[in-house]
Amino acid sequence: MAPAQILFFLDSEDILAIHERLMKDQEENTRGLLSPQNLDMCVKSPNHRMFGIEPYDDLIKKGAKLAFEIVCLHPFVDGNKRTALSALSIFLEMNGYSLIVPSRTAVHVMVEVAKGSADFESFLIFVKEHTTAKEPLQ
């Protein structure tokens, strides 16, 4: 049996740092944390268990869930979609994968999630279609 892969996760401080970096040039009244509780829920959601069952049982599902929750739970004053997409990309990179998607497509999908027109399953399909394993270093 192969050893279990060790996954690297982003915590609330990491997500907040990503957000601050993305928003540093924005007007001050559009920056900042709107709901620390919602951010905490976003971070915990990918590892949530129900009755001992882990619904987000692989790396891509966990990353997609993190991003989806950041968009839907709106923990920041502004920049939730940008933060979600960046957090997803960083999470995947930390764990040996790359999110490769044209900017226009990414913006469209994130707006659809924010409007409620894309549910988690359709967002997960999008993430799977645009995620590839990185080549191991030689």
C-alpha positions in Angstrom: 0.0 0.0 0.0 1.3 3.5 -0.9 1.8 5.9 2.0 -0.9 8.5 2.3 -0.1 11.9 0.7 0.5 14.7 3.2 -1.6 17.6 2.2 -0.7 21.2 2.9 -3.7 23.5 3.8 -4.2 27.2 3.9 -5.5 28.6 7.3 -7.4 31.8 7.9 -4.2 33.8 8.3 -3.0 32.6 4.9 -6.3 33.5 3.2 -6.2 36.9 4.8 -2.7 37.5 3.6 -3.7 36.5 0.1 -6.6 38.9 0.2 -4.5 41.7 1.6 -1.9 41.3 -1.2 -4.6 41.2 -3.9 -6.4 44.3 -2.5 -3.3 46.4 -1.5 -3.9 48.9 -4.4 -7.7 49.1 -3.8 -9.4 51.9 -2.0 -9.2 51.4 1.8 -13.0 51.1 2.2 -13.1 48.1 -0.1 -10.4 46.2 1.8 -10.6 44.1 4.9 -12.3 41.3 6.6 -16.1 41.5 6.8 -16.7 38.4 8.9 -14.0 36.4 10.7 -16.5 33.7 11.5 -17.3 33.2 7.8 -13.6 33.1 6.9 -13.2 30.4 9.6 -16.1 28.4 8.1 -14.5 28.7 4.7 -11.2 27.2 5.9 -12.8 24.4 7.9 -15.4 23.4 5.3 -13.1 21.3 3.1 -12.2 19.0 6.0 -15.7 18.8 7.5 -17.0 15.3 8.3 -20.6 14.2 8.6 -21.3 11.0 10.5 -17.7 10.0 10.0 -17.9 10.5 6.2 -15.6 13.0 4.5 -17.6 14.5 1.6 -14.5 16.3 0.2 -12.3 13.3 0.1 -9.6 14.3 -2.4 -7.3 17.3 -3.0 -9.3 18.8 -5.9 -12.6 18.6 -4.0 -11.0 20.2 -1.0 -9.6 23.1 -3.0 -12.8 23.6 -4.9 -14.8 23.6 -1.7 -12.4 26.2 -0.1 -12.8 28.5 -3.1 -16.6 28.0 -3.5 -17.1 28.8 0.2 -15.0 32.0 0.0 -17.2 33.2 -2.9 -20.5 32.2 -1.3 -19.8 33.1 2.4 -18.3 36.4 1.4 -15.9 36.9 4.3 -14.3 40.0 2.8 -15.7 43.5 2.1 -14.6 43.1 -1.6 -12.4 40.8 -3.6 -14.0 37.5 -2.5 -13.9 36.0 -6.0 -10.3 37.1 -6.6 -9.2 35.8 -3.2 -11.1 32.5 -3.8 -9.4 31.9 -7.1 -6.0 32.8 -5.8 -6.4 30.6 -2.7 -7.5 27.7 -4.9 -4.5 28.1 -7.2 -2.1 28.4 -4.2 -3.6 25.4 -2.5 -3.2 23.3 -5.6 0.4 24.5 -6.2 1.3 23.7 -2.6 0.1 20.1 -3.2 1.7 19.4 -6.6 -1.0 20.6 -9.0 -1.5 23.6 -11.2 -4.7 25.4 -12.1 -4.5 26.4 -15.7 -7.4 28.5 -17.0 -7.7 31.6 -19.2 -8.4 34.7 -17.1 -11.7 35.5 -18.9 -13.0 32.0 -18.3 -12.0 32.1 -14.6 -13.8 35.5 -14.2 -16.9 34.2 -15.8 -17.1 31.0 -13.7 -16.4 33.0 -10.4 -19.2 35.4 -11.3 -21.5 32.5 -12.0 -20.7 31.1 -8.6 -21.3 34.5 -6.9 -24.6 34.9 -8.6 -25.7 31.4 -7.5 -25.9 30.3 -11.2 -23.2 27.6 -10.6 -23.5 25.1 -7.8 -20.6 23.3 -6.2 -20.8 20.3 -8.5 -20.5 22.4 -11.6 -17.7 24.4 -10.0 -15.9 21.2 -9.1 -16.2 20.0 -12.8 -14.6 23.3 -13.9 -11.8 22.9 -11.4 -11.1 19.3 -12.4 -11.0 20.3 -16.1 -8.5 23.0 -15.5 -6.2 21.2 -12.9 -3.1 19.3 -13.9 -0.4 17.5 -11.9 2.9 19.3 -12.0 5.9 17.4 -13.3 8.1 16.1 -10.5 11.5 17.8 -10.2 14.4 15.8 -11.5 
